[in-house]
Amino acid sequence: MAGTKLLLMLGGYVAMLLWGLHMVQTGVSRGFGGTLRHLLRTALDTRWKAFLCGTAVTALLQSSTATAFMLAGFLSAGYVDLPLALAAILGANVGTTLIVQLLTFDISAVIPVLLLGGLVAFKRAGLSRTRDMGRIAIGLGLMLLSLRLIAEALHPVEQAEPLRVLFSSLASDPVLTFLIGAALTWAAHSSVASVLFVMSLAATSVLPMSAALAFVLGANFGNTIPQLIATSGDPASRQLALGNVLVRSLGCVAALPFLPGIAVWLDGNLGVPAEEVAAFHMLFNVAVAILFLPLTTPLAALCKRLSPKVPAKKAGAPLYISLSTPPALSSIALADAARETLRMADTVELMLRNLKLAIGMNDRKLLAEIETLDDTVDALHNAIKLYLIEIGNEEGLADEDRRRCWEILDFVINLEHAGDILDKSLREIAAKKIKHRLSFSEEGQAEIDEMLDRVIADLRLALGVFMNGDERRARELVDEKVYLRDFERRLIESHLKRLQIGRAESLETSALHLDIARDLKRIASHFVSVAYPILEEKGALLRTRLIS
C-alpha cells in the first residue's frame, strides 16, 4: 500500500509539473508569441544568428517542439532554407536546457510570491499581456512547488530497500533506462519535465547517477518523436524533424558508452546530484550543437535524400487548374475553373455544417476544422483568381467567354468572403459559447439550426444558378434574400420576447444569438450575388427585344 500511495503522489506531482510548464508556455505564446515568431523569422539569415535566435526563442517558450513547428511553417512557406532551419533547431535544443539550469537553484522561497502575484495579475488584468505574465508566474510557481513536493515524497524511498534495488538495477542497464526516458518524454511531450523529474530522483539519491544520465539521453531523444509524427504529412517539415532525430540519435549513441566515466567526472567537479543532471543535459546539447552546426549543409542534403521526394498534395492545392500549363481553349479553361469553384463551394458548405454541429454539441475540434477549411478556401481562391485573370487578359477572347470569366471570379470572391465570416466571426462566437459554457434555449437553438439549414440550402441553389444560369432559379435565389431578411427580423423579435419573460436566456447568450443571425444573413447575401449578373443579362436582352 505504501508503494501504491507513493506512486499516486508522484503521479499527481508530475502532473502538476506538466501543467505548470504548460501554463508558462501558454503565457509566453499568447503574450509574446507574435514577437518571438517575427524575431525567429527575421533572424534566419546566417547560421550563427539562426542558432542564437533558436536558443533565445526556445528559452522563453520552454518548448523546442513549439519552435520546431514555427520553423517547419517557415520552411514550408519558403522563408528559410533547410540548413539554416537545422541550425535554429540546434539552438532550440540548447534553449530548453536553460530553465533546467535556473531551477537547480533553491528559489522555493519565491513560490508564494509567484502564485499570489500571478493570480492577482491573471484575475485583474483582463485580456492583456499582464494577464499572460500572471499565467507565466502561476506556472513557474506550480513547477517549483511540484519539484519540492516530489523531493519530499521521495525521502522515504531512501529507506525502502525494494524500491532502492529497483532504481539501482537501472544503472546496470543503460539502454533500458534510455528507452524508458524516451517513452516517458514522448508521452509527456516535454523533455524539460522529464529532466526535472530525474533531477528530483537524483537529488534524493534514489536513482544512481549513471542511470540518471541515461534517462536524460532518453529524454533528449524522446522529445524528437512528437515532432517527427506531427510533420509526417509535409515533406519540408519532415526533413527538418528528421534532421533533429539524426542529430540527437548520433549524439545519444556516442554518449551512452561513456556515461559511467561522465558520472564520475561530474561528481568530482560538482558533487551535487541535481546540478550534475542539469549540467549533463546542457553539456550534451551544447556538444551536439558544436559538432553539427558546421555540418548543417551536408546534413540537410542527407535529410532530403532520406525523405520522400514527391510532396503530398496539400488540401488547398487545385485539382483541375494549373497556372504553369493553361489549356489552349478558353472554353476548357473556364470549365476547369468552374469545377475548381465547385470544390471551393463544397468546402464552404462543410464549414457551415461543422459550425452547426459545433454550436449544438460544443465541440472544439469542429471549430479547429473550420479554421483549417478556411485555409483551403483561401488557397483555392488565390489559385482560381490568378488562373481567371490570366484567361481574362488573353487577346481575342470572345465576349461571352470574358463575361463568364468575370462571373466565375465574382462568385469565387464571394465564396471567400463567406469563408472569412465563418472563420473570423462565427467560429469566434461559437468558441466564446463553448469557453464560457453558455447554452441557448431550445427555441433559440432551433431558430439558429433552421437559419443554418436555410443558408446551406441557399448555397446549393446558388451552385445551380452558377452552373446552369437558369433565370427562374436566379429569381428564387434573390427572393430567398428577402425571406432571410424577414426571417432574421422574426427571429430577433421572438428572441427579445423570450428575453423579456426570462425564458432560459441571458444577456450574454442574447448577444451571441443576434450576432450569429447577423453573420448568417451576411453569408447568404454573398451566395445570392451569383444571381444578379444572370438577371441583369436577361433584363438587358428583354429590353433589346422590346425596342426592336
C-alpha positions as CSV (number, residue, x, y, z in Angstrom):
1,M,0.0,0.0,0.0
2,A,2.9,2.4,0.8
3,G,4.3,1.8,-2.7
4,T,1.0,2.5,-4.3
5,K,0.4,5.6,-2.3
6,L,3.9,6.9,-3.3
7,L,3.3,6.2,-7.0
8,L,0.0,8.1,-6.8
9,M,1.6,11.0,-5.1
10,L,4.5,11.1,-7.6
11,G,2.0,10.9,-10.5
12,G,0.0,13.8,-9.1
13,Y,3.1,15.9,-8.5
14,V,4.4,15.2,-12.0
15,A,1.0,16.2,-13.4
16,M,1.3,19.5,-11.5
17,L,4.8,19.9,-13.0
18,L,3.5,19.4,-16.5
19,W,0.6,21.7,-16.0
20,G,2.8,24.4,-14.6
21,L,5.1,24.1,-17.7
22,H,2.0,24.2,-19.9
23,M,0.9,27.5,-18.3
24,V,4.4,29.0,-18.8
25,Q,4.4,28.0,-22.4
26,T,0.8,29.2,-23.0
27,G,1.5,32.6,-21.3
28,V,4.7,33.2,-23.3
29,S,3.0,32.1,-26.5
30,R,-0.1,34.3,-26.1
31,G,1.7,37.3,-24.7
32,F,4.8,37.3,-26.8
33,G,4.3,34.6,-29.4
34,G,3.9,37.0,-32.3
35,T,7.0,39.0,-31.4
36,L,9.0,35.7,-31.0
37,R,7.8,34.4,-34.3
38,H,8.8,37.6,-36.0
39,L,12.2,37.6,-34.3
40,L,12.8,34.0,-35.4
41,R,11.8,34.6,-39.0
42,T,13.9,37.8,-39.4
43,A,17.0,36.3,-37.8
44,L,17.2,33.3,-40.1
45,D,19.8,34.7,-42.5
46,T,23.1,33.3,-41.1
47,R,23.9,30.0,-39.4
48,W,25.1,31.5,-36.1
49,K,22.2,34.0,-35.9
50,A,19.7,31.2,-36.5
51,F,21.4,29.2,-33.8
52,L,21.3,32.0,-31.3
53,C,17.8,33.0,-32.1
54,G,16.6,29.4,-31.8
55,T,18.2,29.3,-28.4
56,A,16.6,32.6,-27.2
57,V,13.1,31.9,-28.5
58,T,13.1,28.4,-27.0
59,A,14.4,29.6,-23.7
60,L,11.4,31.9,-23.5
61,L,8.8,29.4,-24.9
62,Q,10.3,26.5,-23.0
63,S,9.3,24.2,-25.8
64,S,11.7,23.1,-28.6
65,T,8.6,21.4,-30.2
66,A,6.9,24.8,-30.5
67,T,10.0,26.3,-32.0
68,A,10.3,23.4,-34.4
69,F,6.7,23.9,-35.6
70,M,7.4,27.6,-36.2
71,L,10.5,26.7,-38.2
72,A,8.5,24.0,-40.1
73,G,6.0,26.6,-41.1
74,F,8.7,29.0,-42.3
75,L,10.4,26.1,-44.2
76,S,7.2,25.0,-45.9
77,A,6.4,28.6,-46.9
78,G,9.9,29.1,-48.4
79,Y,11.0,31.7,-46.0
80,V,14.1,29.8,-44.9
81,D,16.4,27.1,-46.3
82,L,16.8,23.7,-44.5
83,P,20.4,24.2,-43.4
84,L,19.5,27.4,-41.5
85,A,16.4,25.8,-40.0
86,L,18.6,22.9,-38.8
87,A,20.9,25.5,-37.2
88,A,17.9,27.0,-35.4
89,I,16.8,23.6,-34.2
90,L,20.3,23.0,-32.7
91,G,19.8,26.3,-30.8
92,A,16.3,25.3,-29.7
93,N,17.7,22.1,-28.2
94,V,20.2,24.2,-26.2
95,G,17.4,26.7,-25.2
96,T,15.4,24.0,-23.4
97,T,18.2,23.4,-21.0
98,L,18.2,27.0,-19.6
99,I,15.1,26.7,-17.4
100,V,16.5,23.4,-16.1
101,Q,19.7,25.3,-15.1
102,L,17.6,28.0,-13.4
103,L,15.6,25.5,-11.4
104,T,18.7,23.9,-9.9
105,F,19.0,26.9,-7.6
106,D,16.9,26.9,-4.4
107,I,14.3,29.5,-5.1
108,S,11.5,27.8,-3.3
109,A,11.0,30.9,-1.1
110,V,9.5,32.8,-4.1
111,I,6.8,30.2,-4.6
112,P,4.1,32.1,-2.6
113,V,5.1,35.3,-4.3
114,L,4.8,33.8,-7.8
115,L,1.4,32.1,-7.1
116,L,-0.1,35.1,-5.3
117,G,1.2,37.8,-7.7
118,G,0.4,35.6,-10.7
119,L,-3.2,35.1,-9.5
120,V,-3.8,38.8,-8.9
121,A,-2.3,39.7,-12.4
122,F,-4.4,37.0,-14.1
123,K,-7.7,38.0,-12.5
124,R,-7.3,41.7,-12.6
125,A,-5.6,42.4,-15.9
126,G,-8.3,41.4,-18.4
127,L,-7.2,40.4,-21.9
128,S,-3.7,41.9,-21.8
129,R,0.0,40.9,-21.5
130,T,-0.3,41.5,-17.8
131,R,-2.7,38.6,-17.7
132,D,-0.3,36.5,-19.6
133,M,2.5,37.4,-17.3
134,G,0.3,36.3,-14.4
135,R,-0.2,33.0,-16.2
136,I,3.6,32.6,-16.5
137,A,4.1,33.4,-12.8
138,I,1.5,30.8,-11.7
139,G,3.1,28.2,-14.0
140,L,6.5,28.8,-12.6
141,G,5.1,28.7,-9.0
142,L,3.4,25.4,-9.7
143,M,6.6,24.0,-11.3
144,L,8.7,24.9,-8.2
145,L,6.1,23.6,-5.8
146,S,5.8,20.3,-7.7
147,L,9.6,19.8,-7.6
148,R,9.6,20.5,-3.9
149,L,6.8,18.0,-3.3
150,I,8.4,15.4,-5.5
151,A,11.6,15.7,-3.4
152,E,9.7,15.4,-0.1
153,A,7.7,12.4,-1.4
154,L,11.0,10.6,-2.4
155,H,12.7,10.9,1.0
156,P,11.1,7.7,2.4
157,V,12.3,5.8,-0.6
158,E,15.9,6.1,0.7
159,Q,14.9,3.7,3.5
160,A,12.7,1.5,1.2
161,E,15.0,-1.3,0.2
162,P,12.8,-2.8,-2.6
163,L,12.5,0.5,-4.4
164,R,16.2,1.3,-4.0
165,V,17.0,-2.1,-5.5
166,L,14.6,-1.4,-8.4
167,F,16.1,2.0,-9.2
168,S,19.7,0.7,-8.6
169,S,19.1,-2.1,-11.2
170,L,18.6,0.6,-13.9
171,A,22.2,1.5,-13.5
172,S,23.2,-1.9,-14.9
173,D,21.1,-1.5,-18.0
174,P,21.6,2.0,-19.5
175,V,19.8,1.0,-22.7
176,L,16.6,0.1,-20.9
177,T,16.8,3.3,-18.9
178,F,17.4,5.3,-22.1
179,L,14.2,3.7,-23.6
180,I,12.2,4.4,-20.5
181,G,13.3,8.1,-20.6
182,A,12.4,8.3,-24.3
183,A,9.0,6.7,-23.8
184,L,8.1,8.9,-20.8
185,T,9.2,12.1,-22.7
186,W,7.2,11.1,-25.7
187,A,4.1,10.6,-23.6
188,A,4.7,13.9,-21.7
189,H,5.7,15.8,-24.9
190,S,8.3,17.7,-22.7
191,S,12.0,16.9,-22.2
192,V,12.1,19.7,-19.6
193,A,9.6,18.0,-17.4
194,S,11.4,14.6,-17.7
195,V,14.8,16.1,-16.9
196,L,13.4,18.0,-13.9
197,F,11.8,14.7,-12.6
198,V,15.1,12.9,-13.0
199,M,16.8,15.7,-11.1
200,S,14.4,15.1,-8.2
201,L,15.2,11.4,-8.2
202,A,18.9,12.0,-8.3
203,A,18.7,14.7,-5.6
204,T,17.4,12.2,-3.1
205,S,20.0,9.5,-4.1
206,V,17.2,7.2,-5.2
207,L,18.5,6.9,-8.8
208,P,22.2,6.3,-9.4
209,M,23.9,9.0,-11.4
210,S,24.8,6.8,-14.4
211,A,21.1,5.8,-14.7
212,A,20.0,9.4,-14.4
213,L,22.3,10.4,-17.2
214,A,20.9,7.6,-19.4
215,F,17.4,8.8,-18.6
216,V,18.4,12.3,-19.7
217,L,19.7,11.0,-23.0
218,G,16.4,9.2,-23.5
219,A,14.5,12.4,-22.7
220,N,16.5,14.2,-25.4
221,F,15.8,11.5,-28.0
222,G,12.1,11.1,-26.9
223,N,11.5,14.9,-27.5
224,T,12.1,14.4,-31.2
225,I,9.4,11.8,-31.7
226,P,6.3,14.1,-31.5
227,Q,7.9,16.5,-33.9
228,L,8.5,13.7,-36.4
229,I,5.0,12.3,-36.1
230,A,3.3,15.8,-36.3
231,T,5.2,16.7,-39.5
232,S,4.7,13.4,-41.3
233,G,2.3,15.0,-43.9
234,D,4.6,17.8,-45.1
235,P,7.9,16.9,-46.8
236,A,9.8,20.1,-45.8
237,S,8.7,19.8,-42.2
238,R,9.6,16.1,-42.2
239,Q,13.1,16.8,-43.4
240,L,13.6,19.3,-40.5
241,A,12.3,16.8,-37.9
242,L,14.4,14.0,-39.5
243,G,17.5,16.2,-39.1
244,N,16.7,16.7,-35.4
245,V,16.2,12.9,-34.9
246,L,19.5,12.1,-36.7
247,V,21.4,14.7,-34.6
248,R,20.0,13.6,-31.3
249,S,20.3,9.9,-32.2
250,L,24.0,10.1,-33.1
251,G,24.7,12.2,-30.0
252,C,23.0,9.6,-27.8
253,V,24.8,6.6,-29.4
254,A,28.1,8.4,-28.9
255,A,27.5,9.3,-25.3
256,L,25.9,6.1,-23.9
257,P,29.2,4.1,-23.6
258,F,30.9,6.9,-21.6
259,L,28.1,7.5,-19.0
260,P,29.9,5.9,-16.1
261,G,33.0,7.9,-16.7
262,I,31.0,11.1,-17.2
263,A,29.1,10.4,-13.9
264,V,32.4,10.2,-12.1
265,W,33.7,13.4,-13.7
266,L,30.6,15.3,-12.8
267,D,30.6,14.0,-9.2
268,G,34.3,15.2,-8.8
269,N,33.6,18.6,-10.2
270,L,30.1,19.4,-8.9
271,G,29.2,17.0,-6.2
272,V,25.5,18.0,-6.2
273,P,23.4,15.3,-8.0
274,A,20.7,17.7,-9.2
275,E,23.3,20.1,-10.6
276,E,25.1,17.2,-12.2
277,V,22.0,16.1,-14.1
278,A,21.2,19.7,-15.3
279,A,24.9,20.2,-16.3
280,F,24.9,17.0,-18.3
281,H,21.7,17.9,-20.0
282,M,23.2,21.3,-21.1
283,L,26.6,19.9,-22.0
284,F,25.2,17.2,-24.2
285,N,23.1,19.6,-26.2
286,V,25.9,22.2,-26.5
287,A,28.4,19.4,-27.6
288,V,25.9,18.2,-30.2
289,A,25.4,21.8,-31.4
290,I,29.2,22.4,-31.7
291,L,29.6,19.2,-33.6
292,F,26.8,19.5,-36.1
293,L,26.5,23.3,-36.6
294,P,29.3,23.4,-39.2
295,L,27.7,20.3,-40.9
296,T,24.1,21.6,-41.4
297,T,24.5,21.8,-45.2
298,P,25.5,18.1,-45.7
299,L,23.0,17.1,-43.0
300,A,20.3,18.9,-45.0
301,A,21.3,17.1,-48.1
302,L,21.1,13.8,-46.3
303,C,17.6,14.6,-44.9
304,K,16.4,15.4,-48.4
305,R,17.7,12.1,-49.7
306,L,16.1,10.1,-46.9
307,S,12.7,11.8,-47.1
308,P,10.2,11.2,-49.9
309,K,10.9,13.4,-52.9
310,V,7.4,13.9,-54.1
311,P,5.5,16.3,-51.8
312,A,2.0,15.3,-50.7
313,K,-0.9,17.2,-52.3
314,K,-2.0,20.0,-50.0
315,A,-5.7,20.3,-49.1
316,G,-5.9,23.7,-50.8
317,A,-4.0,22.7,-53.9
318,P,-6.1,23.0,-57.1
319,L,-7.0,19.7,-58.8
320,Y,-8.4,21.0,-62.1
321,I,-6.4,24.1,-63.0
322,S,-2.7,24.8,-63.4
323,L,-1.1,28.2,-64.0
324,S,2.0,26.5,-65.4
325,T,0.1,24.7,-68.2
326,P,-3.2,26.5,-69.0
327,P,-5.4,24.8,-71.6
328,A,-5.3,26.1,-75.2
329,L,-9.1,26.6,-75.4
330,S,-10.7,29.2,-73.2
331,S,-13.9,27.2,-73.0
332,I,-12.0,24.3,-71.5
333,A,-10.2,26.7,-69.1
334,L,-13.4,28.2,-67.9
335,A,-14.9,24.7,-67.4
336,D,-11.9,23.7,-65.3
337,A,-12.2,26.9,-63.3
338,A,-15.9,26.2,-62.7
339,R,-15.1,22.7,-61.4
340,E,-12.5,24.1,-59.0
341,T,-15.0,26.7,-57.9
342,L,-17.4,23.8,-57.0
343,R,-14.7,22.3,-54.8
344,M,-14.4,25.7,-53.1
345,A,-18.2,25.9,-52.5
346,D,-18.2,22.3,-51.1
347,T,-15.6,23.4,-48.6
348,V,-17.7,26.4,-47.5
349,E,-20.7,24.1,-47.2
350,L,-18.7,21.7,-45.0
351,M,-17.7,24.7,-42.8
352,L,-21.4,25.6,-42.4
353,R,-22.2,22.0,-41.4
354,N,-19.3,21.9,-38.9
355,L,-20.5,25.2,-37.4
356,K,-24.0,23.8,-36.9
357,L,-22.6,20.7,-35.1
358,A,-20.1,22.8,-33.1
359,I,-22.7,25.2,-31.8
360,G,-25.1,22.4,-30.9
361,M,-22.6,20.0,-29.4
362,N,-20.0,22.4,-28.0
363,D,-17.3,20.6,-30.0
364,R,-13.9,22.5,-30.1
365,K,-12.4,20.0,-32.6
366,L,-15.0,21.0,-35.2
367,L,-14.1,24.7,-34.7
368,A,-10.4,23.8,-35.4
369,E,-11.6,22.0,-38.6
370,I,-13.4,25.2,-39.6
371,E,-10.1,27.2,-39.3
372,T,-8.3,24.5,-41.4
373,L,-11.0,24.5,-44.0
374,D,-10.8,28.3,-44.3
375,D,-7.2,27.9,-45.2
376,T,-8.2,25.6,-48.0
377,V,-10.8,28.1,-49.2
378,D,-8.2,30.9,-49.2
379,A,-5.7,28.8,-51.1
380,L,-8.3,27.8,-53.8
381,H,-9.5,31.5,-54.0
382,N,-5.9,32.6,-54.8
383,A,-5.3,29.9,-57.3
384,I,-8.6,30.4,-59.2
385,K,-8.3,34.1,-59.2
386,L,-4.8,34.1,-60.7
387,Y,-6.0,31.5,-63.3
388,L,-9.0,33.6,-64.3
389,I,-7.0,36.8,-64.5
390,E,-4.6,35.1,-66.9
391,I,-7.5,33.9,-69.1
392,G,-9.3,37.2,-69.0
393,N,-6.2,39.0,-70.2
394,E,-5.9,36.8,-73.3
395,E,-6.3,38.7,-76.6
396,G,-9.1,37.7,-78.9
397,L,-11.2,36.2,-76.1
398,A,-14.9,36.1,-77.0
399,D,-17.2,38.5,-75.2
400,E,-19.3,35.6,-73.9
401,D,-16.2,33.8,-72.5
402,R,-14.9,37.1,-71.0
403,R,-18.3,37.6,-69.3
404,R,-18.3,34.1,-67.9
405,C,-14.7,34.5,-66.7
406,W,-15.7,37.5,-64.6
407,E,-18.9,35.8,-63.3
408,I,-16.8,32.9,-62.0
409,L,-14.3,35.3,-60.4
410,D,-17.1,37.3,-58.8
411,F,-18.6,34.1,-57.3
412,V,-15.2,32.9,-56.1
413,I,-14.6,36.2,-54.3
414,N,-18.0,36.0,-52.6
415,L,-17.3,32.4,-51.5
416,E,-14.0,33.5,-50.0
417,H,-15.8,36.4,-48.1
418,A,-18.3,33.8,-46.8
419,G,-15.5,31.6,-45.6
420,D,-13.9,34.6,-43.8
421,I,-17.1,35.4,-42.0
422,L,-17.4,31.7,-40.9
423,D,-13.8,31.6,-39.7
424,K,-13.1,35.1,-38.3
425,S,-16.5,35.8,-36.8
426,L,-18.8,32.8,-36.4
427,R,-16.1,30.5,-35.2
428,E,-15.1,33.0,-32.6
429,I,-18.7,33.4,-31.5
430,A,-19.0,29.6,-31.1
431,A,-15.7,29.4,-29.3
432,K,-16.9,32.0,-26.8
433,K,-20.1,30.0,-26.2
434,I,-18.0,26.9,-25.5
435,K,-15.4,28.6,-23.4
436,H,-18.0,30.2,-21.1
437,R,-20.2,27.1,-21.1
438,L,-23.2,29.1,-22.4
439,S,-26.3,27.5,-23.8
440,F,-29.2,28.7,-25.9
441,S,-32.8,28.0,-25.0
442,E,-34.5,25.2,-27.0
443,E,-36.3,27.7,-29.1
444,G,-33.2,29.8,-29.7
445,Q,-31.1,26.7,-30.7
446,A,-33.9,25.6,-33.1
447,E,-34.0,29.0,-34.7
448,I,-30.2,29.0,-35.3
449,D,-30.4,25.5,-36.7
450,E,-33.2,26.5,-39.0
451,M,-31.3,29.5,-40.3
452,L,-28.2,27.5,-40.8
453,D,-30.1,24.9,-42.8
454,R,-31.6,27.7,-44.9
455,V,-28.2,29.2,-45.7
456,I,-26.9,25.8,-46.7
457,A,-29.9,25.3,-49.0
458,D,-29.2,28.8,-50.4
459,L,-25.6,27.7,-51.2
460,R,-26.9,24.6,-53.1
461,L,-29.4,26.8,-55.0
462,A,-26.6,29.3,-55.8
463,L,-24.5,26.5,-57.2
464,G,-27.3,25.5,-59.5
465,V,-27.6,29.1,-60.8
466,F,-23.8,29.3,-61.1
467,M,-23.6,26.2,-63.3
468,N,-26.9,26.5,-65.4
469,G,-27.6,30.2,-65.5
470,D,-31.3,29.5,-65.0
471,E,-33.3,32.7,-64.7
472,R,-36.1,31.1,-62.7
473,R,-33.7,29.7,-60.1
474,A,-31.9,33.1,-60.0
475,R,-35.2,34.8,-59.1
476,E,-35.8,32.2,-56.4
477,L,-32.3,33.0,-55.0
478,V,-33.0,36.7,-54.9
479,D,-36.4,36.1,-53.3
480,E,-34.5,34.0,-50.7
481,K,-32.6,37.1,-49.6
482,V,-35.8,38.8,-48.8
483,Y,-37.1,35.8,-46.9
484,L,-33.9,35.6,-44.8
485,R,-34.2,39.3,-44.0
486,D,-37.7,38.8,-42.8
487,F,-36.7,35.6,-41.0
488,E,-33.9,37.4,-39.2
489,R,-36.4,40.1,-38.1
490,R,-38.8,37.5,-36.8
491,L,-36.0,35.7,-35.0
492,I,-34.9,38.8,-33.3
493,E,-38.5,39.6,-32.2
494,S,-39.1,36.2,-30.8
495,H,-35.7,36.2,-29.1
496,L,-36.4,39.5,-27.4
497,K,-39.8,38.3,-26.2
498,R,-38.2,35.3,-24.6
499,L,-35.6,37.6,-23.0
500,Q,-38.3,39.8,-21.6
501,I,-40.1,37.0,-19.9
502,G,-36.8,35.4,-18.7
503,R,-37.2,32.0,-20.5
504,A,-33.7,30.4,-20.2
505,E,-32.0,33.4,-21.9
506,S,-29.3,35.7,-20.7
507,L,-27.8,38.9,-21.9
508,E,-24.6,37.2,-22.9
509,T,-26.3,34.4,-24.9
510,S,-28.6,37.1,-26.3
511,A,-25.6,38.9,-27.9
512,L,-24.3,35.7,-29.3
513,H,-27.7,34.7,-30.7
514,L,-28.1,38.0,-32.5
515,D,-24.5,38.0,-33.8
516,I,-25.0,34.6,-35.3
517,A,-28.2,35.6,-37.1
518,R,-26.5,38.7,-38.5
519,D,-23.5,36.8,-39.8
520,L,-25.6,34.1,-41.4
521,K,-27.6,36.8,-43.3
522,R,-24.3,38.3,-44.5
523,I,-23.1,34.9,-45.8
524,A,-26.5,34.3,-47.6
525,S,-26.1,37.7,-49.3
526,H,-22.7,36.6,-50.7
527,F,-24.4,33.5,-52.1
528,V,-27.3,35.4,-53.6
529,S,-24.8,37.7,-55.5
530,V,-24.4,34.9,-58.2
531,A,-27.9,35.6,-59.4
532,Y,-27.5,39.3,-60.2
533,P,-25.4,39.0,-63.4
534,I,-27.9,36.5,-64.8
535,L,-30.9,38.6,-64.1
536,E,-29.1,41.7,-65.4
537,E,-28.2,39.9,-68.6
538,K,-31.8,38.6,-69.1
539,G,-33.2,42.1,-68.4
540,A,-30.9,43.7,-71.0
541,L,-31.9,41.1,-73.6
542,L,-35.6,41.6,-72.9
543,R,-35.2,45.4,-73.3
544,T,-33.3,44.9,-76.6
545,R,-36.2,42.7,-78.0
546,L,-38.8,45.2,-76.9
547,I,-37.0,48.1,-78.7
548,S,-36.5,46.0,-81.9
